[in-house]
Amino acid sequence: MKNIIVHKYDENGFYLEDIHLKEGESIPENSTSEPMPQPIYKPRFIDGRWVDVITEEEREAMKPVYVPSDIEILQKENALLKAQNQALTERSDFHEEILTEIILTIAP
């Protein structure tokens, strides 16, 4: 005996679940054996066919958020620390030059 799968939907046509029926069993109310196209993210049964009614906002929310790896984070942090170190070194060199000028100006 062959089993069939039907798709149950609510009063607004939104997919609820799959139901497995044995051959010869009648399809329950608010269910259909109409194949559901794939991929489908927010299936709704309208006028005898499945329609994907997902909004653009919902689709965007489903996109994975990029999370940098620990190595990427450390590389960026290292680059920033190197730049800060370089800036401090240049500032220190500048102060040293200024102090040297002051000393040479004051010294007899």
Steps between C-alpha positions, in 0.01 A plus 500: 500500500634838398516801731440855380599826661259790515569850625269644764439875512311736729189708423723764336679247280828497694680166515472315832634148455528192282255214553575143391196317363459144386383446146124528486467733800326826419688828517390696810348846481757783471752259346631441150716251314619783273883482500673784680773663288846522651648711632203664667543697821150612594259273313138602457237306306313747278264417213608137481876553505783569742639853502802630692375809683820589682567874517831661411552592866447137607736379228768748612457389862573142394838587354785391721684773684874505430701431814875547462724220621724542803800525267336781298418689820855460628647608164295821504585562864870441426493744207337764723755447778787527250359829369459633855855393584632673188313820590637494855854440372473796260361720778780396734760574229342842446513578874860388512587736214320790671679434829834484322430837334398654833813369672723623218330841512543534876847353532787749470 
